[in-house]
Structures are given as structure tokens and as C-alpha cells.
Amino acid sequence: MTALVAVMNKQAVALAADSAGTVQMPGSKHAKIYPMNKLFALSKQRPVGAMICGNSQFLGLPWESVIKRFRASSPSRAHGYLAGWRDEFIAFLSGLIRDLPIPQKERDQSIIERYARLVVRVSKVCGPPKEGEPEEAYAPRFEAIWDQILAEQETAPELFPVSDDEIVGFLLRHGEGLKSIDQAIFTEQKLPVLELEPKRAKAIRLIATRPFGSASQVVIAGFGDEEWFPGIVQLHIDGAFGDHLRCWCGDQSGIGWENPAQIVPFAQGDVIASFMEGAHPQIRNGIMSFLNRSLKANLPGFIGDLLKDDIEDEARRKAICEQVCQIGDTVLQELSNHWDKAALEQHSTPVMYSVAHLGKDELALLAESLIMTTSLKRRMDIEATESVGGPIDVAVISRTEGFIWIKRKHYFEVDLNPNFRDRQASM
């Protein structure tokens, strides 16, 4: 897990990232936290940088190595707009898939993991057999939920077409392994072991060609040569299928005349949301959930019971309870609107007005403080994994100075390695 943030105004964008990387062996419930780099300059000559979260590798290659190889592959590259950097980075990753002798296991791994998640999801939604339910009745119920989830997946845009031969080849390579995954999940969930082979081909096709979870998120931030204000573009990258890059674009945001400031969190953004809105999102969700149950379920039932002695007509009692439910809906909507308005007027708007007028040093300080506060919250939460922490890297990107490191960790003493400085200066 991780926490990243971009703080922008018309002058610059400040980026900050923690250093905690979670490492977990397959099948293990225990995880270790190790330091890693998540913030990089994407160019030595242009005002553009990148941050990563999620999986620390791309097809077995560390993201740090991939990004630095991209940076070195064409030092003089330039783009008029930030989206051009995104498109060239996608093309670079596609080239790696074609040109590098990446083992077939690495190419197929993300699809296998997504298949396992699909089986787990269906198993949890379906649950164990109901009391007295025979296995011949359980299997159709499981398959109906399987088909429903795949139907929802089918509505997502197709990333690329694949041939039947590619699907058949994948199933020939991993048919036995997928069957073992099914059996292990059914055993762990204490469910009847079902035969899913007839349904695998369609599942693998949809998993391969549609967005199905995201292993890695790449955030590209800065300026295109034709852009006056900074922006952000996001990529979701989930390995490959054959020679196809599994990649899709995420949200794109930026500063404009009507939008002079932004704070954009990535990964664990709940603490930053608390700072912006005045309350933790879980508090709001908990209150709204409680009121929803009270006003739309408990209260109508309570009123219906009270009216039994005074109103014998069941249809009339039911109509009154429905009116109470409608009033509950109205109250919930008004409360939600009032909450949003108060959060905007009393918290978000004053903060964003200040951000719009911050200097570059203050942008960096705010970005670092937001990550530091998230790290502190995780450290003090006795029930949570300390999944945000370690040294915080901070950089500021502006049109005038380009990519500038404010704080940067090294695994070595820079002063003891003058050759490192010389090599960096010559690049």
C-alpha cells in the first residue's frame, strides 16, 4: 500500500510519495513492509514527472528500472501536451512486451491472478449451500452468479481483440493450474468443488480484454511544452496478454482559468479527504448508513406496529409506511446535500483558495505534510497495518525550473560518490 499526492496551482505541481512497499508471498497472510522509490523525473530536460502505486513491477521488471529506461531512451523527447507523454509511455511499454524475452509465466501471471479473484468473488457472493440445499441445486446458483458478474464485465470497453487461438493456447498452458486454483478456493471457502472448465474460455477472454482490476497505477504530472498550467494524467496497467499491453487511461485533471488549485490524492487518500472535508469519509458513511436503516427500515416498521390498533385496514397502514419511507429518502438527500455544502464552504473552499496562492516551497511543504499526516495516522492506529511510512520524497515541477527535487532519499551518501554526481550532470 502507499500514499501519493499532487498539489497544484497555476505556478507548479508538487508531488509527494511515501516509501512503504508491501511484500507478501503467494498464499501467505503475512506481509512485510520494505522501502521503495515511487517518485521519478520522467525527463531530464522537460517539466514532467511520474509516480507509481500498486504493484512495484511490470512483468517482473521493477517500475523504477522501466521509468528510468524510458527516460534514457530518448533524452531530447518533447510533447506539446501532457497526454503526449502518456501515449509515448504506453508505446514504450508495448515495445518492451514485443522486444524483451519476458518469460511466458510473467506474461500470463496477471490473468491467472485475476481469474483467481473472480472465483473468490463468485464464491463469496454465492456463499455456502443453504440448509438442506442439494449440490445439484447449488451448482446452478453458483453458475448464475458467475454469469451475472461476467455480463457486468462484458459491458466494459474492450482493450484489444484476441483470437480464439490465443485463448485456447492460454488454457492449454494453464488448464491444470486453473483447476487447482478452483479446488483450493472451494476448499478454503468450504464449498462444494464444482467443475468450471466449460466456463473458463469466456472468463479468460473477458479478463484479458477488459479492465479487470488494476495491478499498477502510473501518474504522470507536469507540463507539455504548449501548456501554461500543470496537469495530471493517469494510467492503469495490468501486465499483458500475449503481446498485448493491458492498459487503460484513468482520470485526467489539471489547472485552468476556472480551476486555479487542486489537491489530488492517490491510493490511500482517506486522511487527505479528512483534511479537505473536515471529517473522515468513514464517519460520513457510517452516519448515512445508520440513518438509512433507521429512517427507511426500522422507523416504518415501528410506525406500522403502532398503527395496528388504530387502523385495521392493512393497505392503508402500508401506504402510510411507504410515505414514511419517502420522507426518509427526502431527509437523507437533504442531509447529504447539507453535508456537502458545509464541507465545501467551511473546509474545501478556504483550503483551495490558499493553495491557489501558495509559492512553490509552500506547495512542497503542504504535499509532504499530507503524506506525513497519513503516515502518522497509520502508525497510531493499533488495528491497522502501518502501510504508509518511511522517508517522504518530494518534488516540485514548474515551467520555469522544470523538475526539482525538494527531498529525496538515497541508499548511499551522495557526498561519498562524486562519480555519481558527475554521471548525473553529464546525462
MARLOLO-967198 format. One record per residue (C-alpha): residue number from 1; residue in three letters; x, y, z. Coordinates in steps of 0.1 Angstrom, whole numbers. Layout:
# residues N
     n   res       x       y       z
   NUM   ALA       X       Y       Z
...
END
This chain:
# residues 427
     n   res       x       y       z
     1   MET       0       0       0
     2   THR      10      36      -4
     3   ALA       0      72      -3
     4   LEU       8      97     -30
     5   VAL      -5     133     -35
     6   ALA      -3     161     -61
     7   VAL      -9     197     -50
     8   MET     -13     221     -79
     9   ASN     -18     257     -87
    10   LYS     -11     279    -117
    11   GLN      26     280    -110
    12   ALA      36     244    -103
    13   VAL      26     210     -92
    14   ALA      42     195     -60
    15   LEU      44     157     -58
    16   ALA      50     137     -26
    17   ALA      52     100     -20
    18   ASP      59      77       9
    19   SER      84      49       8
    20   ALA      65      19      21
    21   GLY      62     -11      -2
    22   THR      42     -42       9
    23   VAL      57     -76       1
    24   GLN      36    -107       5
    25   MET      44    -143      -6
    26   PRO      17    -160     -26
    27   GLY      -7    -178      -3
    28   SER       7    -162      28
    29   LYS     -14    -140      51
    30   HIS      17    -122      64
    31   ALA      32     -91      47
    32   LYS      64     -72      51
    33   ILE      70     -35      46
    34   TYR     102     -26      26
    35   PRO     113       8      13
    36   MET     109      16     -24
    37   ASN     110      46     -47
    38   LYS      77      58     -61
    39   LEU      85      93     -74
    40   PHE     106      99    -105
    41   ALA     116     125    -131
    42   LEU     103     114    -164
    43   SER     126     136    -183
    44   LYS     159     153    -176
    45   GLN     151     183    -198
    46   ARG     113     187    -197
    47   PRO      90     196    -167
    48   VAL      73     162    -163
    49   GLY      75     136    -136
    50   ALA      58     103    -126
    51   MET      46      85     -95
    52   ILE      37      48     -91
    53   CYS      15      28     -68
    54   GLY       2      -7     -67
    55   ASN      24     -34     -80
    56   SER      61     -24     -78
    57   GLN      69     -44    -110
    58   PHE      58     -46    -146
    59   LEU      60     -82    -159
    60   GLY      88     -89    -135
    61   LEU     107     -56    -142
    62   PRO     109     -30    -114
    63   TRP      90       1    -123
    64   GLU     120      22    -113
    65   SER     141       5    -140
    66   VAL     113       8    -166
    67   ILE     108      45    -160
    68   LYS     145      53    -160
    69   ARG     150      33    -191
    70   PHE     122      53    -208
    71   ARG     138      85    -196
    72   ALA     172      75    -211
    73   SER     158      60    -243
    74   SER     153      95    -259
    75   PRO     166     123    -237
    76   SER     156     151    -260
    77   ARG     119     139    -264
    78   ALA      93     166    -261
    79   HIS      55     168    -263
    80   GLY      32     198    -266
    81   TYR       7     183    -242
    82   LEU       9     160    -212
    83   ALA     -12     134    -229
    84   GLY      16     130    -254
    85   TRP      39     118    -226
    86   ARG      12      93    -216
    87   ASP       8      80    -252
    88   GLU      46      76    -257
    89   PHE      50      58    -224
    90   ILE      22      34    -235
    91   ALA      41      28    -267
    92   PHE      73      22    -249
    93   LEU      57      -4    -226
    94   SER      42     -21    -257
    95   GLY      77     -22    -272
    96   LEU      91     -39    -241
    97   ILE      65     -67    -244
    98   ARG      74     -73    -280
    99   ASP     112     -69    -278
   100   LEU     122     -84    -244
   101   PRO     124    -122    -238
   102   ILE      99    -120    -210
   103   PRO      91    -155    -197
   104   GLN      56    -168    -206
   105   LYS      49    -172    -169
   106   GLU      54    -135    -163
   107   ARG      32    -126    -193
   108   ASP       4    -148    -180
   109   GLN       6    -141    -143
   110   SER     -18    -112    -141
   111   ILE     -45    -131    -160
   112   ILE     -41    -161    -136
   113   GLU     -44    -138    -106
   114   ARG     -75    -121    -120
   115   TYR     -91    -155    -126
   116   ALA     -85    -165     -90
   117   ARG    -101    -132     -78
   118   LEU    -131    -139    -100
   119   VAL    -136    -174     -84
   120   VAL    -132    -159     -49
   121   ARG    -157    -131     -57
   122   VAL    -183    -155     -70
   123   SER    -177    -179     -41
   124   LYS    -182    -151     -15
   125   VAL    -213    -137     -32
   126   CYS    -229    -172     -36
   127   GLY    -219    -184      -1
   128   PRO    -221    -219      12
   129   PRO    -251    -242       3
   130   LYS    -282    -232      21
   131   GLU    -296    -256      48
   132   GLY    -309    -287      30
   133   GLU    -298    -274      -4
   134   PRO    -285    -303     -26
   135   GLU    -254    -299     -47
   136   GLU    -274    -302     -79
   137   ALA    -292    -271     -69
   138   TYR    -262    -253     -56
   139   ALA    -242    -255     -89
   140   PRO    -268    -236    -110
   141   ARG    -270    -209     -84
   142   PHE    -232    -205     -84
   143   GLU    -232    -205    -123
   144   ALA    -259    -179    -124
   145   ILE    -238    -155    -102
   146   TRP    -208    -163    -123
   147   ASP    -227    -154    -155
   148   GLN    -240    -122    -139
   149   ILE    -206    -110    -129
   150   LEU    -192    -118    -164
   151   ALA    -221    -100    -180
   152   GLU    -213     -69    -160
   153   GLN    -176     -72    -171
   154   GLU    -187     -75    -207
   155   THR    -202     -40    -207
   156   ALA    -167     -25    -201
   157   PRO    -148     -12    -232
   158   GLU    -126     -38    -250
   159   LEU     -89     -30    -246
   160   PHE     -79     -51    -277
   161   PRO     -92     -80    -297
   162   VAL     -79    -115    -292
   163   SER     -82    -146    -314
   164   ASP     -97    -179    -304
   165   ASP     -62    -195    -308
   166   GLU     -48    -172    -282
   167   ILE     -74    -182    -257
   168   VAL     -70    -219    -265
   169   GLY     -32    -215    -261
   170   PHE     -36    -199    -227
   171   LEU     -60    -227    -215
   172   LEU     -36    -254    -228
   173   ARG      -8    -239    -208
   174   HIS     -27    -233    -176
   175   GLY     -57    -256    -176
   176   GLU     -45    -278    -148
   177   GLY     -32    -248    -128
   178   LEU     -66    -231    -131
   179   LYS     -84    -263    -119
   180   SER     -61    -264     -89
   181   ILE     -70    -228     -81
   182   ASP    -107    -236     -83
   183   GLN    -102    -266     -59
   184   ALA     -81    -246     -34
   185   ILE    -106    -218     -33
   186   PHE    -136    -241     -29
   187   THR    -118    -260      -1
   188   GLU    -108    -228      17
   189   GLN    -143    -214      14
   190   LYS    -158    -248      25
   191   LEU    -179    -251      -7
   192   PRO    -187    -280     -29
   193   VAL    -159    -284     -55
   194   LEU    -175    -275     -89
   195   GLU    -162    -281    -124
   196   LEU    -157    -247    -141
   197   GLU    -138    -258    -172
   198   PRO    -168    -252    -196
   199   LYS    -169    -216    -184
   200   ARG    -132    -208    -184
   201   ALA    -128    -198    -220
   202   LYS    -153    -169    -218
   203   ALA    -140    -158    -184
   204   ILE    -103    -157    -197
   205   ARG    -114    -138    -228
   206   LEU    -132    -111    -207
   207   ILE    -104    -109    -181
   208   ALA     -78    -105    -208
   209   THR     -96     -79    -229
   210   ARG    -115     -58    -203
   211   PRO    -103     -37    -174
   212   PHE    -104     -62    -145
   213   GLY     -87     -46    -115
   214   SER     -55     -27    -117
   215   ALA     -21     -40    -107
   216   SER      -3      -7    -111
   217   GLN     -12      29    -114
   218   VAL      12      54    -131
   219   VAL       5      91    -125
   220   ILE      22     115    -150
   221   ALA      23     151    -139
   222   GLY      37     183    -151
   223   PHE      36     205    -183
   224   GLY      35     199    -220
   225   ASP      55     224    -240
   226   GLU      23     242    -251
   227   GLU       7     242    -217
   228   TRP       7     271    -194
   229   PHE      -7     253    -164
   230   PRO       2     219    -148
   231   GLY     -19     188    -151
   232   ILE     -21     151    -143
   233   VAL     -29     120    -165
   234   GLN     -33      85    -150
   235   LEU     -26      51    -164
   236   HIS     -38      17    -151
   237   ILE     -15     -11    -161
   238   ASP     -22     -47    -155
   239   GLY       5     -67    -173
   240   ALA       0     -83    -207
   241   PHE     -19    -110    -226
   242   GLY       3    -124    -252
   243   ASP      19     -94    -270
   244   HIS      -9     -71    -259
   245   LEU      -4     -45    -232
   246   ARG     -33     -45    -207
   247   CYS     -35      -7    -201
   248   TRP     -63      18    -199
   249   CYS     -64      56    -191
   250   GLY     -77      69    -158
   251   ASP     -88     103    -148
   252   GLN     -72     134    -162
   253   SER     -72     167    -143
   254   GLY     -54     200    -145
   255   ILE     -53     236    -136
   256   GLY     -73     261    -156
   257   TRP     -87     296    -155
   258   GLU    -118     285    -136
   259   ASN     -99     258    -115
   260   PRO     -68     275    -101
   261   ALA     -59     249     -74
   262   GLN     -62     211     -68
   263   ILE     -52     185     -43
   264   VAL     -53     151     -58
   265   PRO     -46     120     -36
   266   PHE     -38      85     -49
   267   ALA     -40      51     -32
   268   GLN     -48      57       5
   269   GLY     -65      91       3
   270   ASP     -88      89      33
   271   VAL     -67     111      56
   272   ILE     -63     137      29
   273   ALA    -101     136      24
   274   SER    -105     143      61
   275   PHE     -83     173      58
   276   MET    -102     186      28
   277   GLU    -138     178      41
   278   GLY    -135     182      78
   279   ALA    -144     146      86
   280   HIS    -131     111      78
   281   PRO    -151      95      49
   282   GLN    -159      65      72
   283   ILE    -177      88      97
   284   ARG    -200     102      70
   285   ASN    -206      67      55
   286   GLY    -214      53      90
   287   ILE    -238      81      98
   288   MET    -256      79      65
   289   SER    -258      41      67
   290   PHE    -273      43     102
   291   LEU    -298      69      92
   292   ASN    -307      49      61
   293   ARG    -315      19      82
   294   SER    -334      39     108
   295   LEU    -355      60      85
   296   LYS    -362      35      57
   297   ALA    -364       2      76
   298   ASN    -367       5     114
   299   LEU    -390      36     116
   300   PRO    -416      25      90
   301   GLY    -418      -9     107
   302   PHE    -422       7     142
   303   ILE    -449      30     129
   304   GLY    -467       1     113
   305   ASP    -468     -18     145
   306   LEU    -481      13     164
   307   LEU    -510      17     139
   308   LYS    -522     -18     141
   309   ASP    -546     -10     170
   310   ASP    -559      22     154
   311   ILE    -561      13     117
   312   GLU    -574     -21     108
   313   ASP    -570     -16      70
   314   GLU    -537     -32      62
   315   ALA    -535     -14      28
   316   ARG    -538      20      44
   317   ARG    -512      11      70
   318   LYS    -489       0      42
   319   ALA    -495      33      24
   320   ILE    -486      53      55
   321   CYS    -454      33      59
   322   GLU    -445      39      23
   323   GLN    -450      77      29
   324   VAL    -427      75      59
   325   CYS    -400      58      36
   326   GLN    -404      86      11
   327   ILE    -400     112      38
   328   GLY    -369      93      50
   329   ASP    -355      95      14
   330   THR    -360     132      14
   331   VAL    -344     137      48
   332   LEU    -314     116      37
   333   GLN    -309     136       5
   334   GLU    -313     169      23
   335   LEU    -288     158      49
   336   SER    -263     147      22
   337   ASN    -267     180       3
   338   HIS    -262     200      35
   339   TRP    -231     179      45
   340   ASP    -216     185      10
   341   LYS    -224     222      12
   342   ALA    -209     226      47
   343   ALA    -178     206      37
   344   LEU    -173     228       6
   345   GLU    -179     262      22
   346   GLN    -163     256      56
   347   HIS    -133     234      46
   348   SER    -125     227       9
   349   THR    -131     262      -5
   350   PRO    -109     281      21
   351   VAL     -81     255      17
   352   MET     -82     256     -21
   353   TYR     -82     294     -21
   354   SER     -50     293      -1
   355   VAL     -35     266     -23
   356   ALA     -41     288     -53
   357   HIS     -18     315     -39
   358   LEU       9     293     -24
   359   GLY      45     296     -36
   360   LYS      64     266     -48
   361   ASP      81     260     -15
   362   GLU      47     261       3
   363   LEU      32     237     -22
   364   ALA      60     212     -15
   365   LEU      55     217      23
   366   LEU      18     210      20
   367   ALA      23     179      -1
   368   GLU      48     165      23
   369   SER      26     173      53
   370   LEU      -4     155      38
   371   ILE      17     123      33
   372   MET      33     127      68
   373   THR      -2     130      84
   374   THR     -14      99      66
   375   SER      17      80      78
   376   LEU      12      92     114
   377   LYS     -25      81     113
   378   ARG     -15      46     102
   379   ARG      13      44     128
   380   MET     -11      54     156
   381   ASP     -39      31     145
   382   ILE     -33       0     166
   383   GLU     -57     -21     144
   384   ALA     -42     -10     110
   385   THR     -11     -22      91
   386   GLU      15       5      90
   387   SER      12       6      52
   388   VAL      23      42      48
   389   GLY      56      53      61
   390   GLY      93      57      56
   391   PRO     111      87      41
   392   ILE      89     110      20
   393   ASP     102     120     -14
   394   VAL      90     155     -26
   395   ALA      95     173     -59
   396   VAL      81     204     -75
   397   ILE      76     208    -113
   398   SER      72     242    -129
   399   ARG      76     255    -164
   400   THR     105     278    -153
   401   GLU     127     254    -133
   402   GLY     115     220    -145
   403   PHE     116     190    -122
   404   ILE     132     200     -89
   405   TRP     138     176     -60
   406   ILE     129     191     -26
   407   LYS     135     159      -6
   408   ARG     150     127     -20
   409   LYS     162      96      -3
   410   HIS     193      77     -14
   411   TYR     205      43      -3
   412   PHE     240      58      -3
   413   GLU     258      90       7
   414   VAL     259     113     -23
   415   ASP     289     131     -10
   416   LEU     309      99      -9
   417   ASN     302      92     -45
   418   PRO     314     121     -67
   419   ASN     313      99     -97
   420   PHE     275      96     -93
   421   ARG     272     134     -94
   422   ASP     294     136    -124
   423   ARG     274     109    -143
   424   GLN     241     127    -134
   425   ALA     255     160    -146
   426   SER     265     146    -180
   427   MET     232     130    -187
END
